[in-house]
Structure formats: structure tokens, C-alpha cells
Amino acid sequence: MSASATGQPPVDAGGGRLGLGGERGPPPRDGVSNLRFSKHSTRLLVSSWEKAVRLLDVDATNALVGAFPHMTPVLDCCFHDNDSSAFSASSDHVVRRLSFSAESSYRLGTHDGPVRCVEYSDTTGQVITGSWDRTIKCWDQRGATGLIGTHTQPERVYALSLAGHKLVVATAGEHVNVYDLRNMSEPQQRKSYLNSQTRCVECYPNKTGFALGSTDGRVAMDFFDQSESSLEKRYSFKCHRLTEDRGRVAYPVNAIAFHSEYDVPHLSRTHTVINFQFL
């Protein structure tokens, strides 16, 4: 089942029908790099190449709660432990903590290259960032020094995902490292069994494994357990393929999100389509 974008997103119009959603606040004037819904409210965090992070309340008449301008494009964002504070990762190598309630921000730390990913662990209270400088860094924003660990990766970091104490890092060169946040010194070092570059990664809600999306429109379902029985359960599938004037075209899988109740993955691609895969 798929739903194509038509300028505005489909929403429940009652009676099983889909209506058209409305814009929430003035849109960014450049590409959106990430969206994050709060776990605590109807607030939505938006980072963009417009060099800003916005906080919106999608149920409010005046949706814009606040915005923080940055010096360069913002490549990722995530909420802290409430819906009024957040973290941003930007191409100027800086990781920032943003407080929308206090209208203040500060520099948590830096990488030696653009910061591509940022995640906050509810389990440990750490902030984890991944960069094109081929490192991930762990931060404790409550401490005086902030940085609590730097871990070298085989290539540029493209995606991160957290599930409890598990951290999955996907890099260029189809490398995948799986860490336990309680012991970061001994990651499981793997290679994606897809044939092209990893674009995104998302852990299963049940914390047993993760899905990888690639640039050639494929998704791989993998597991943390590396026993023979678990390896036999791994599989991949093709998606986001269209027949166009120039032939059969495969679009990159840009994002994966799982349904909170049914573990159904929702996949998005460049050509403004969302697929719902029933596995």
C-alpha cells in the first residue's frame, strides 16, 4: 500500500476517508533534513538546510513555538527528555543544546567535520553524535566536560539509531557497527548485505534488531542476535521502484519508521511517496 504526496499530506477525514492536511507555520525556505515528534506532546521538531531548527505545535492555531538560527545548514535534530529542549547537529561541526522555554542555546561540543546525526538516549542520558570525520562521540550534557567518549569508525557516519542500550552506526562503505552503551569498547563489526550505500537505519520497537535502507531502493531486516537461527531470519526486499519514461527507476530509501503497535515499517523516498510494508 502506498500514498503519493499531492502537495499536502493525507489526514483522517472521518468515515475511513482521507482528507488533505494543512501547513503548520511558515515552511523552511530550503530542504528539511529531519522531523521528530515529541514523545510527550503534539510538538514537532524540524531541522533544515535553511540553517535553522523550528519547534512547532501541530495542534495549535499559531503552530510556531520557537526557532533557533544556525550559521550553517542543520543536518539533524532530536528532542532531549522533554518537549521544550533539543539538540542539533550542523555542518559547521558543532553540536548544540537548544532550550525553547528559556530561549537560549549553548555549544555542547564539536567534531572535526560536519555532524550528520544526533540521538538522545533516554536509557543512559547520553547524547550520541556521528560525523563525516569518521567518529561518533558520546556526551553527558549534565557534566562539566561534556565529552565522555570518542569512537573511530571505518568511514563517514551516515546514520544512527538507538534501542535501549543498543546503538547502531551505519557508515559509508556499507559498514555497520553495533554498540552496547554500557561497554563501547567492543562493537559488533558488520557489513550490510545490501549491494549499495546505506542511507538510513532504524531499530525495531521490540529492540531485537534493525532495518537498513539503501540508495538503490532496498531494505534489509537484521537482528542483534548473531546465532545461526537469527541469521536465518534475516531478509531484504525491494521498494520505491517506478517505471518512467527512462525505464525502471529505483529511488533511495531516505527514512524508516516503525508503527508503535504493529511493528510495521513506514518507508520514505525522494519521489514523495510513503510505503507501508506489512511483514
N, C-alpha and C positions, 0 to 999 in steps of 0.2 A: 504494500500500500504506500502511495506517495502523494504528497500535496505540493503543488507548484506554487511559488510566490506570484502574486498578481499586484504588486505594489504595496499591499497591506496584508498583514498576517491574518489567517483564518481564526475565528474565535467561536465559542459556543453561542449560537443564536436561539437556543431553545428548540425543543421538539426534534432533537437529533440533527438540526441543521447547522451549517457553518455560516457565520457572517464575517464581515471584514472588521479587523481591529483598527484602532486609531493610533496616531503618533503620540508619543509621550515626551513632551518638551521639544525644544528645537533640536534637530538631529545634528550630529557632528558633521563638519564640512569635509571630512576625509574618512577613510575606511575605518570601520570598527574592528579592533583587534581581539576583544573578548567581551563577554557578558557574564555576569554572575548574579544569580538570585540569592537573596539572604535566606538563611535557614530560619530566621526569627520573624520575618515580616514580609510585606509585599514590595520591599525595596530592591532595586536593580542597580548593580554597579556596571559602568560602561567605560572601557578604555579604548582609545582610538589613536590613529595616526595624526589626528588634529592637534596632538600634543596636550591632551587633557584627560582627566578622569572625572566622570559625572556620576552622581548618585541621584536616582530617580525613585519616586514612589508611584508605582503604576496604577494605584487605585485613587490617587489624589487628583483634584482638578488642576492644581499647579504642580505638575509632576517633578520639576527640578528641585531637589533638596539642596544641592550644592555642587560645586565643581572646583577642581584644582588644576590650574595650568601647569604644564611642564615645559622645559626648554627644548625637548626633542620628542619624537613620536613615542607613545606609550605602547609597549608590546604585550603587556599582560597586567592583570589586576586580580585581587582576591579580597574577600572580607576578612576581618580579624575575628574576634569572638563575640562581636555584636554587630548591629546593622548601621552603626554610625562611624566605624573606623575601618580602615582598609590598608592594603599595601599595593604599591605599584612597581612595575619593572619597566625600565625605559632604555632607549637606545643610547642615552648618554652615559651608560654603565652604572647608573645609580638605582638603588633600591630605597624607596621612601615609605614611611608610615604616614597615613593621612587620617586626621580626625575631623570629620564633618561637623560634629557637635561643637568642638572648640574652635573650628575654623583655623586649624594650624597643621603644619606638617614638619617633619624633620627627616634628615638623611639617616637611614638605618645603616647603610654601608655601600660599597662599590665592588664591581668586578673589573677585570681588565678588558672587557669587551661589552657589546650590547647585552642587556639582561633580557632573555627571551621568555622566561617562565617564573612565576612566583606562586607558592602554595602555602597555606597556613594549616598546621596540624593541630586539631582540637585535642588530640590524644596526648601530645607532648608539649604543646605551647610553643613549638619552634616555627620559624619561618624558613622555608627552603626555596632557594633561587637557583636557576640554571641559566648559563650564559654561553654565548658563542666563543668565550675564551677557554672552552673545554673544561669547565669546572662546575660543580654545584657547591653551594655554600649553605650552611645552617646557621641561623641567627636566633639569639634569645633577646627579644626586644625589651625584656624586663631588666637585663643586666647592664652593667656599666660599659663593658667592652662590646657587647652585641654579637660579634662573630664568635661562634663556638666550634666551627669545623669547616675545612675546605677539602673537597674530594675531587681528584683529577678524573676526567672522563676520556674515553678514547677519541672522541670527536666533539664537534659543536653540539650543544644541547638544544633539542628542538621541542621537547615536551616532557612534562612531569605529571604524575598522578599519585594520590595518597589513598590508602585504605588501612585505617588503624595504624599499626606500626610499620606497615609496608610502604615503601617508596619505589616507584617505577620511573626510571630515567631512560628516555629514548633520544638517541643522538644521530648525527649524520653517519653514513657508513653502515646503517641498519643495525647498529649496536643497541642492546637493551641491557641495562643493569638494574637488578632488583636488590634493594637495601632493606635491612631491618633498622629502624631508627634507634633501637637500643644498642646496636653494635654496627656502626657504619664502616668498620674496617674490613669486613668480609662480604662484599656483594656477590650475588649470583650474576655471573657474566654470561650473557646470551647473545645470539644473533637472531634477528627477526627472520622467520621463514617465509616472509613475503619477498617478492623479487624486485622491489623498488623502495625508495626512500620513505621512512616513517614520517607521517605528518602530525599525528596526534596519538595520545594514549589515554585510556580511561579505565580505572579499576572497577571490578564488579561490585555492586552494593553488598553482596554477601561476603566480600573480602577473600574470595578464593582464587582470584586471578585478574586478568586484564585483557582489554581489547586494543589492538593496534590498527590505525588507519593509515593508508599509504597514498602516495601521489598518483598511482595508477588505478584508483577506484577499487581497492580490495580492503577487506577487514580480516584480521587474524584473531582468533579467540584462544588465549593461552592461560596457563594455570601456574600458581606459585609452587605447588607440589610438583616435584620433578620425578616422581615414581613412574614406573612403566605404565601403570593403569591410568595415571593422569595424562601422560604423554599421548596415550591412545585416544583421549577425548579431544585433543586439540583439532581445530579445523579452521578453514578460511573460506570466504565467499566473495564473489564479485558484486559490485553495486555501482550505482551512478554511471551507467553507460547509456548513451543515446545514439541513434542513427541520425546523422545530419547530412547536409549536402556533401561534406567532405569525407563521409564514411562513418564508420563506427568510432565513437569518441568516448574515452574513459576520463572522467573528471576526478580530481583529488578528493579524498575524504578529509575535510578540514576539521571536523569535530565529531565527537561521540559522546552521548549522554544516555544514561540508563534510567528507565522508569523506576520510581522508588518502590513500587509494589510488585511489579511483574518481571523485573529484570530485563525488559525489552529495550534493546539499544536503539537510539534515535541518531541518525547519521546525517550530517550536512555536507554539502559540496559547493564548489564555486558557482555552479549554474543555478543557484537559488532554488534548490529542491531539498526537502527533508524526507528521508525514507524511514519507515518504521519496520524493523525486522523482527518477525515473530520466530523465535528459535526453539 
